Amino acid sequence: MDTQSFKTFSATPSDIERDWYVADASNRVVGRLASEVARVLRGKHKPTYTPHMDTGDHVIVVNAEEARFTGRKEQDKEYLNYSGYPGGDHTESPEEVREERPEKI
């Protein structure tokens, strides 16, 4: 029995190779795109994935203003911001965020 094949691989900083990915958000659902991007950022798509190491790749999302929501989320969803001061909470709808800062969606 070959016990060498049973060893668990643990990536070291010299084993990590980072690639660049471009994700096109046009006509894609925001949540599904976010989960795919998160998987690539963490490195879970690689066979060298190690939980305690940052083995992820770089991701650039283009056409963020063309991403879409499902159902009534475009009207019902709210983005909350809080400045830390009393009365400093501020809410925005996805429509408002898309006009000013589409990369925040």
Secondary structure as GFF3:
##gff-version 3
##sequence-region A 1 105
A	DSSP	three_ten_helix	3	6	.	.	.	ID=ss1
A	DSSP	three_ten_helix	13	15	.	.	.	ID=ss2
A	DSSP	beta_strand	20	24	.	.	.	ID=ss3
A	DSSP	alpha_helix	30	42	.	.	.	ID=ss4
A	DSSP	beta_strand	58	62	.	.	.	ID=ss5
A	DSSP	three_ten_helix	64	66	.	.	.	ID=ss6
A	DSSP	alpha_helix	73	76	.	.	.	ID=ss7
A	DSSP	beta_strand	79	82	.	.	.	ID=ss8
A	DSSP	beta_strand	89	92	.	.	.	ID=ss9
A	DSSP	alpha_helix	94	100	.	.	.	ID=ss10
A	DSSP	three_ten_helix	102	104	.	.	.	ID=ss11
###
